Structures are given as structure tokens and as C-alpha cells.
Amino acid sequence: MLTPGTPNYLVDNSAFVNSLTSIALAAPEEAFSKLGHLNTDLHSFAENIYVPYDSVQNYHPQYDGYHSGRYIGL
């Protein structure tokens, strides 16, 4: 899946896609818990999805290898 505005086809570990995946897995987990079913697999998978983070500049780059200020065409 390509990220919005990213013409790079070799993008790996997109912060956008990985964050949405984690959120998408949290929704059924919440529904299961309200029904009295515990699905630890979904929780574990959602919690362990890697989202790129640059601790030096304190931000989430768009993807692994992205450099701040780099032009991303639409």
C-alpha cells in the first residue's frame, strides 16, 4: 500500500500505514472485549507494529529512510 503523496514504490515501514493498521486492529479488539471475548493476539499484534520515530528530531518520519524537508510529489 502506498502512502498518500508518496510516489516511492520501495517505501518500507510507512508511519501512516502502520499507524492505521494498529488503529484498525484496536477496533475489533474493543468490540471483542465488550462481548466478553478476549483476543490477546490482536492486542499483541497491534501493540508491536513498528511506527518509524526519529528521537533526535523528535518526530515520526513518513517512512524509514525519509529525510525531513525532502519533497514528496503528489
Number of C-alpha atoms within 10 A of each C-alpha: 8 14 15 12 10 16 12 11 9 8 16 17 18 23 20 17 18 18 16 13 14 19 14 13 17 17 11 14 20 16 12 13 11 10 9 9 11 14 13 10 11 18 16 11 13 20 13 10 14 13 18 21 15 10 8 6 9 8 11 17 19 23 20 16 12 16 10 11 6 7 10 12 9 7
